[in-house]
Amino acid sequence: MTHVLLIEDDPALSTGLEMALRRMGHGVAVCATGEEGLRRVEAGGIEAVVLDLMLPGMDGFEVCRRLRATGPVPLLMLTARGDDIDVVAGLEAGADDYVVKPVQPRVLAARISAVLRRSDPVSGRQREQHGDMVIDRASLTVTRGGEEVALPPTELRLLLTLSAEPARVFSREQLLEAVWEYERVAEPRLVDAAVQRLRLKIEDVPGDPRYVRTVRGFGYRFGPL
């Protein structure tokens, strides 16, 4: 059983999703405000968060940023619109994925399962040295200069995917399939936002990256070479 926290202020929607997710075998806790949601995550036992962006008081963007500052819990955001500004802002705040309301419970459950799978990437046997970065695929840890770098699930899987084949150029579509497990062309902004967040954590100068490099017109590759 997966323990999911649903942070949603619409009683009808939260009740419907809660009932449906429970029928599918999930344990579900429901909070109506961001402040309450943060306290519930802090209390422990939550394996994934489904977060509405438009909340009373502290909005979902701020909740997302605070959750990302405290830990790598998998996070999927709900947005009432597919507008670029909402989606991009949510992804940049740290969400692993997003769905646009109204959403069918089975679709939401599938996306939750995908986010959870990304939180447990398939580990290898090698401990790799890349410049001053060490990637331990057995323990799923990343260190730079001897200090561990805390990466949420999607960013960790993205780094593991890129670093598995240094110098190979991955298209956004290939990364969507490998990291997000989408079998068809989906939203490339998921990739760009995750790359931006990853660079903030592993690069000395995110605007001039050494490790995750852009290949204009094609996608991304891992360095240094």
For each residue, the residues with C-beta under 8 A, 3 or more apart:
1: 25 26 27
2: 25 26 27 47 48 112 113 116
3: 26 27 28 29 45 46 47 48
4: 21 26 27 28 29 46 47 48 49 50 112
5: 28 29 30 31 37 40 41 46 48 49 50
6: 14 17 18 21 28 29 30 31 50
7: 30 31 32 33 34 36 37 49 50 51 52 55 60 63
8: 13 14 17 30 32 50 52 78
9: 14 32 33 52 54 55 56
10: 13 14 52
11: 14 15 32
12: 15 16
13: 8 10 16 17 101
14: 6 8 9 10 11 17 18 30 32
15: 11 12 18 19 30
16: 12 13 19 20 105
17: 6 8 13 14 20 21 28 50 105 108
18: 6 14 15 21 22 28 30
19: 15 16 22 23
20: 16 17 23 24 105 106 109
21: 4 6 17 18 24 26 28 105 108 109 112
22: 18 19 25 26 27 28
23: 19 20
24: 20 21 105 106 109
25: 1 2 22
26: 1 2 3 4 21 22 109 112
27: 1 2 3 4 22
28: 3 4 5 6 17 18 21 22
29: 3 4 5 6 40 46
30: 5 6 7 8 14 15 18
31: 5 6 7 36 37 40
32: 7 8 9 11 14 36 55 56
33: 7 9 36 37 55 56 57 58
34: 7 37 38 55 57 58 59 60 62 63
35: 38 39 57 58
36: 7 31 32 33 39 40
37: 5 7 31 33 34 40 41 49 51 63
38: 34 35 41 42 63 66 67
39: 35 36 42 43
40: 5 29 31 36 37 43 46
41: 5 37 38 44 46 49 67 70 71 73
42: 38 39 70
43: 39 40
44: 41
45: 3
46: 3 4 5 29 40 41 49 73
47: 2 3 4 73 74 116
48: 2 3 4 5 73 74 75 76 112 115 116
49: 4 5 7 37 41 46 67 73 74 75 76
50: 4 5 6 7 8 17 76 77 78 108 112
51: 7 37 60 63 64 67 75 76 77 78 95
52: 7 8 9 10 55 60 77 78 79
53: 59 60 61 77 78 79 80 86 90
54: 9 59 60 79 80
55: 7 9 32 33 34 52 58 59 60 63
56: 9 32 33
57: 33 34 35
58: 33 34 35 55 62 63
59: 34 53 54 55 62 63
60: 7 34 51 52 53 54 55 63 64 77 78 90
61: 53 64 65 89 90 93
62: 34 58 59 65 66 93
63: 7 34 37 38 51 55 58 59 60 66 67
64: 51 60 61 67 68 75 77 90 93 94 95
65: 61 62 68 69 93 94
66: 38 62 63 69 70
67: 38 41 49 51 63 64 70 71 73 75 94
68: 64 65 71 72 75 93 94 152
69: 65 66
70: 41 42 66 67
71: 41 67 68 150
72: 68 119 150 151 152 153 156
73: 41 46 47 48 49 67 152
74: 47 48 49 96 112 115 116 118 119 152 153 154
75: 48 49 51 64 67 68 94 95 96 115 152
76: 48 49 50 51 95 96 97 98 99 108 111 112 115
77: 50 51 52 53 60 64 90 95 97 98 99
78: 8 50 51 52 53 60 98 99 100 101 103
79: 52 53 54 82 83 86 87 90 98 99 100 101
80: 53 54 86 100 101
81: 86 100
82: 79 86 87 100
83: 79 86 87
84: 87 88 189
85: 88 89
86: 53 79 80 81 82 83 89 90
87: 79 82 83 84 90 91 98 187 189
88: 84 85 91 92 189 193
89: 61 85 86 92 93
90: 53 60 61 64 77 79 86 87 93 95 98
91: 87 88 94 95 98 189 190 193 194
92: 88 89 193 196 197
93: 61 62 64 65 68 89 90
94: 64 65 67 68 75 91 152 197
95: 51 64 75 76 77 90 91 98
96: 74 75 76 115 118 152 153 154
97: 76 77 111 114 115 154 180 190
98: 76 77 78 79 87 90 91 95
99: 76 77 78 79 103 107 108 111
100: 78 79 80 81 82 103
101: 13 78 79 80
102:
103: 78 99 100 107 108
104: 107 108
105: 16 17 20 21 24 108 109
106: 20 24 109 110
107: 99 103 104 110 111
108: 17 21 50 76 99 103 104 105 111 112
109: 20 21 24 26 105 106 112 113
110: 106 107 113 114
111: 76 97 99 107 108 114 115
112: 2 4 21 26 48 50 74 76 108 109 115 116
113: 2 109 110 116 117
114: 97 110 111 117 118 180 181
115: 48 74 75 76 96 97 111 112 118 119 153 154
116: 2 47 48 74 112 113 119 120
117: 113 114 120 181
118: 74 96 114 115 121 153 154 157 179 180 181
119: 72 74 115 116 153
120: 116 117 153
121: 118 140 153 156 157 160
122:
123: 137 138 139 140
124: 137 138 164
125: 137 138
126: 137 138
127: 134 135 136 137 138
128: 134 135 136 137 163
129: 133 134
130: 133 134 135 163 166 211 222 224
131: 210 211 224
132: 144 145
133: 129 130 142 143 144 202 211
134: 127 128 129 130 142 143 144
135: 127 128 130 141 142 159 160 163
136: 127 128 139 140 141 142 143
137: 123 124 125 126 127 128 140 160
138: 123 124 125 126 127
139: 123 136
140: 121 123 136 137 156 160
141: 135 136 148
142: 133 134 135 136 148 149 151 156 159 202
143: 133 134 136 146 147 148 149
144: 132 133 134 147 149 202
145: 132
146: 143
147: 143 144
148: 141 142 143
149: 142 143 144 201 202
150: 71 72 201
151: 72 142 155 156 159 198 201
152: 68 72 73 74 75 94 96 155 156 197
153: 72 74 96 115 118 119 120 121 156 157
154: 74 96 97 115 118 157 158 179 180 194
155: 151 152 158 159 194 197 198 201
156: 72 121 140 142 151 152 153 159 160
157: 118 121 153 154 160 161 179
158: 154 155 161 162 175 179 191 194 195 198
159: 135 142 151 155 156 162 163 198 202 212
160: 121 135 137 140 156 157 163 164
161: 157 158 164 170 175 178 179
162: 158 159 165 170 175 212 220 221 222
163: 128 130 135 159 160 166 222
164: 124 160 161
165: 162 168 222
166: 130 163 221 222 223 225
167: 221 222 223 225
168: 165 221 222
169: 215 218 219 220 221
170: 161 162 174 175 178 219 220 221
171: 174 175 218 219
172: 175 176 188 191 192 219 220
173: 176 177 185 188
174: 170 171 177 178 219
175: 158 161 162 170 171 172 178 179 180 191 219 220
176: 172 173 179 180 182 185 186 187 188 190 191
177: 173 174 180 181 182 183
178: 161 170 174 175 181
179: 118 154 157 158 161 175 176 191 194
180: 97 114 118 154 175 176 177 186 190
181: 114 117 118 177 178
182: 176 177 185 186
183: 177
184:
185: 173 176 182
186: 176 180 182 190
187: 87 176 190
188: 172 173 176 191 192
189: 84 87 88 91 192 193
190: 91 97 176 180 186 187 193 194
191: 158 172 175 176 179 188 194 195 219 220
192: 172 188 189 195 196
193: 88 91 92 189 190 196 197
194: 91 154 155 158 179 190 191 197 198
195: 158 191 192 198 199 212 214 220
196: 92 192 193 199 200 206
197: 92 94 152 155 193 194 200 201
198: 151 155 158 159 194 195 201 202 212
199: 195 196 202 203 206 209 211 212
200: 196 197 203 206
201: 149 150 151 155 197 198
202: 133 142 144 149 159 198 199 211 212
203: 199 200 206 208 209 210 211 212
204: 210
205: 208 209 210
206: 196 199 200 203 209
207:
208: 203 205
209: 199 203 205 206 212 213 214 223
210: 131 203 204 205 213 223 224
211: 130 131 133 199 202 203 222 223 224
212: 159 162 195 198 199 202 203 209 220 222 223
213: 209 210 220 221 222 223
214: 195 209 219 220
215: 169 218 219 220 221
216:
217:
218: 169 171 215
219: 169 170 171 172 174 175 191 214 215
220: 162 169 170 172 175 191 195 212 213 214 215
221: 162 166 167 168 169 170 213 215
222: 130 162 163 165 166 167 168 211 212 213
223: 166 167 209 210 211 212 213
224: 130 131 210 211
225: 166 167
